[in-house]
Amino acid sequence: MKKHMAVATSKASESLMTAVAVVEDNATFRSFLADLINHTRGHRVVCTCGSAEEALAQIPKHRPDVVLMDIHLPGESGIVCTARLREALPQTQVIMLTVYKDIKMIFEALKAGACGYLLKRSKESEILEAIAEVREGGAPMTGEIARLLVRSFREPASAKADNANLSARENEILAQLAEGLSNKEIAARLCISVSTVRSHLLHIYEKLHVRGRTEAAAKFLRARPAESPAQAALQH
């Protein structure tokens, strides 16, 4: 009886763990990330890979909750790897790690299905916070990356037609999403369940023809009329 209880307890604790895979061609940095995660309570590394080809062969076997993905890999890029992993494992969240601040590359990664984008020089605490944030439905980014995206959102784009197809509730949820709120925070603010938020988000993604929350937020911000200096001053 005690043996069965111990097995059940062990399985329950494993289900509460955040399973992480690391895809990084630099062995030293790959080892650093693995050690950081394995020494963090509630986290475990289930797979480490040095290339996209290895990742595509190994990661689907382990089905991690989160993947830390280097954007530049030998052979296939991290962007291509992310797109293929997201097709095979739609519930797995991918955070890109890079030394580059190229806005085009950032958008390519987000279009491929990445839900976060961090610079490799990010602090250990920022990497761990990013993993926790994506588990809560967030889209973590370093401040520098976020500022690049905000500047790009100010460029004109034709997203109004897509946004017009959304219901009032869907637009409301999308607005909260664009503020950077997680599913849990949106649910609390709108007094609805987290599962209802997820359901609305799936419909939003389908109507906007996007793959995830970051790309949806980008379309919302691009379609929103630009504020005049006077309006901006009134809000601050």
VENPE-V955863 format. One record per pair of residues at least 24 apart in sequence whose C-alpha atoms are under 10 Angstrom apart, sorted by the first residue. I is the first residue (numbers start at 1). J is the second residue. If there is no record, write none. Layout:
i & j
I & J
I & J
This chain:
i & j
13 & 42
14 & 42
14 & 43
14 & 44
15 & 42
16 & 42
16 & 43
17 & 41
17 & 42
17 & 43
17 & 44
17 & 45
17 & 65
18 & 42
18 & 43
18 & 44
18 & 45
18 & 46
18 & 64
18 & 65
18 & 66
18 & 131
18 & 132
18 & 135
19 & 43
19 & 44
19 & 45
19 & 46
19 & 47
19 & 62
19 & 63
19 & 64
19 & 65
19 & 66
19 & 67
19 & 92
20 & 44
20 & 45
20 & 46
20 & 47
20 & 48
20 & 59
20 & 62
20 & 63
20 & 64
20 & 65
20 & 66
20 & 67
20 & 68
20 & 92
20 & 93
20 & 94
20 & 131
21 & 45
21 & 46
21 & 47
21 & 48
21 & 49
21 & 55
21 & 58
21 & 59
21 & 62
21 & 63
21 & 64
21 & 65
21 & 66
21 & 67
21 & 68
21 & 69
21 & 94
22 & 46
22 & 47
22 & 48
22 & 49
22 & 50
22 & 55
22 & 59
22 & 64
22 & 66
22 & 67
22 & 68
22 & 69
22 & 70
22 & 94
22 & 95
23 & 47
23 & 48
23 & 49
23 & 50
23 & 51
23 & 52
23 & 54
23 & 55
23 & 59
23 & 67
23 & 68
23 & 69
23 & 70
23 & 71
23 & 73
23 & 78
23 & 81
23 & 96
23 & 97
24 & 48
24 & 49
24 & 50
24 & 51
24 & 52
24 & 55
24 & 68
24 & 69
24 & 70
24 & 71
24 & 72
24 & 73
24 & 74
24 & 78
24 & 97
24 & 98
25 & 49
25 & 50
25 & 51
25 & 52
25 & 69
25 & 70
25 & 71
25 & 72
25 & 73
25 & 74
26 & 50
26 & 51
26 & 70
26 & 73
29 & 120
30 & 68
30 & 70
32 & 124
33 & 68
33 & 124
33 & 127
33 & 128
36 & 124
36 & 125
36 & 127
36 & 128
37 & 124
37 & 127
37 & 128
37 & 131
40 & 128
43 & 128
43 & 131
43 & 132
50 & 74
51 & 75
51 & 76
51 & 77
51 & 78
51 & 81
52 & 76
52 & 77
52 & 78
52 & 79
52 & 80
52 & 81
52 & 82
52 & 84
52 & 85
53 & 77
53 & 81
54 & 81
55 & 81
55 & 82
55 & 85
56 & 81
56 & 82
56 & 84
56 & 85
56 & 88
57 & 85
59 & 85
59 & 88
59 & 89
60 & 85
60 & 88
60 & 89
60 & 92
63 & 88
63 & 89
63 & 91
63 & 92
64 & 89
64 & 91
64 & 92
64 & 93
64 & 94
65 & 89
65 & 91
65 & 92
65 & 93
65 & 94
65 & 131
65 & 134
65 & 135
66 & 91
66 & 92
66 & 93
66 & 94
66 & 95
66 & 130
66 & 131
66 & 132
66 & 134
66 & 135
67 & 92
67 & 93
67 & 94
67 & 95
67 & 96
67 & 114
67 & 131
68 & 93
68 & 94
68 & 95
68 & 96
68 & 97
68 & 114
68 & 116
68 & 117
68 & 118
68 & 127
68 & 130
68 & 131
69 & 94
69 & 95
69 & 96
69 & 97
69 & 98
69 & 114
69 & 117
69 & 118
70 & 95
70 & 96
70 & 97
70 & 98
70 & 99
70 & 118
70 & 119
70 & 120
71 & 95
71 & 96
71 & 97
71 & 98
71 & 99
71 & 100
71 & 105
71 & 106
71 & 109
71 & 117
72 & 96
72 & 97
72 & 98
72 & 99
72 & 100
78 & 109
78 & 112
78 & 114
79 & 105
79 & 106
79 & 108
79 & 109
79 & 110
79 & 111
79 & 112
79 & 113
79 & 114
80 & 108
80 & 109
80 & 112
80 & 113
81 & 109
81 & 112
82 & 109
82 & 110
82 & 111
82 & 112
82 & 113
82 & 114
83 & 108
83 & 109
83 & 110
83 & 111
83 & 112
83 & 113
83 & 114
83 & 211
84 & 112
84 & 113
85 & 112
85 & 113
86 & 112
86 & 113
86 & 114
86 & 211
87 & 112
87 & 113
90 & 211
92 & 134
92 & 135
93 & 131
93 & 134
93 & 135
93 & 137
93 & 139
94 & 131
94 & 134
94 & 139
95 & 127
95 & 130
95 & 131
95 & 134
95 & 139
95 & 140
95 & 141
96 & 120
96 & 140
96 & 141
97 & 121
97 & 122
97 & 127
98 & 122
100 & 145
101 & 144
101 & 145
101 & 148
102 & 145
102 & 148
103 & 145
103 & 148
103 & 149
103 & 151
103 & 152
104 & 149
104 & 152
106 & 145
106 & 148
106 & 149
107 & 149
107 & 152
107 & 214
107 & 215
107 & 218
110 & 210
110 & 211
110 & 212
110 & 213
110 & 214
110 & 215
111 & 210
111 & 211
111 & 212
111 & 214
111 & 215
112 & 210
112 & 211
112 & 212
112 & 215
113 & 210
113 & 211
113 & 212
113 & 213
113 & 214
113 & 215
114 & 139
114 & 211
114 & 212
114 & 213
114 & 214
114 & 215
115 & 139
115 & 140
115 & 141
115 & 211
115 & 212
115 & 213
115 & 214
115 & 215
116 & 140
116 & 141
116 & 142
116 & 145
116 & 214
117 & 141
117 & 142
117 & 145
117 & 146
118 & 142
118 & 143
118 & 144
118 & 145
118 & 146
119 & 143
119 & 144
119 & 145
133 & 182
134 & 182
135 & 182
135 & 183
136 & 181
136 & 182
136 & 183
136 & 184
136 & 185
137 & 177
137 & 180
137 & 181
137 & 182
137 & 183
137 & 184
137 & 185
137 & 198
137 & 213
138 & 177
138 & 180
138 & 181
138 & 182
138 & 183
138 & 184
138 & 185
138 & 213
138 & 214
139 & 177
139 & 180
139 & 181
139 & 182
139 & 212
139 & 213
139 & 214
140 & 180
140 & 214
149 & 218
150 & 218
150 & 221
150 & 222
152 & 218
152 & 221
152 & 222
153 & 217
153 & 218
153 & 219
153 & 220
153 & 221
153 & 222
153 & 223
153 & 224
153 & 226
154 & 221
154 & 222
154 & 223
154 & 224
154 & 225
154 & 226
155 & 222
155 & 226
156 & 222
156 & 223
156 & 225
156 & 226
157 & 219
157 & 221
157 & 222
157 & 223
158 & 219
158 & 222
158 & 223
159 & 208
159 & 218
159 & 219
159 & 220
159 & 221
159 & 222
159 & 223
159 & 224
160 & 219
160 & 220
160 & 222
160 & 223
160 & 224
160 & 225
161 & 208
161 & 223
162 & 204
162 & 207
162 & 208
162 & 209
162 & 219
162 & 220
162 & 223
163 & 204
163 & 207
163 & 208
163 & 216
163 & 219
163 & 220
163 & 223
163 & 224
164 & 207
164 & 208
164 & 223
165 & 204
165 & 207
165 & 208
166 & 203
166 & 204
166 & 207
166 & 208
167 & 200
167 & 203
167 & 204
169 & 197
169 & 200
170 & 197
170 & 200
170 & 201
170 & 203
170 & 204
171 & 200
171 & 204
171 & 220
173 & 197
173 & 200
173 & 201
173 & 204
174 & 200
174 & 201
174 & 204
174 & 205
174 & 213
174 & 216
174 & 217
174 & 219
174 & 220
174 & 221
175 & 216
175 & 217
175 & 220
175 & 221
175 & 224
176 & 217
177 & 201
177 & 213
177 & 214
177 & 216
177 & 217
177 & 220
178 & 213
178 & 214
178 & 215
178 & 216
178 & 217
178 & 218
178 & 219
178 & 220
178 & 221
179 & 217
179 & 221
180 & 213
180 & 214
180 & 217
182 & 213
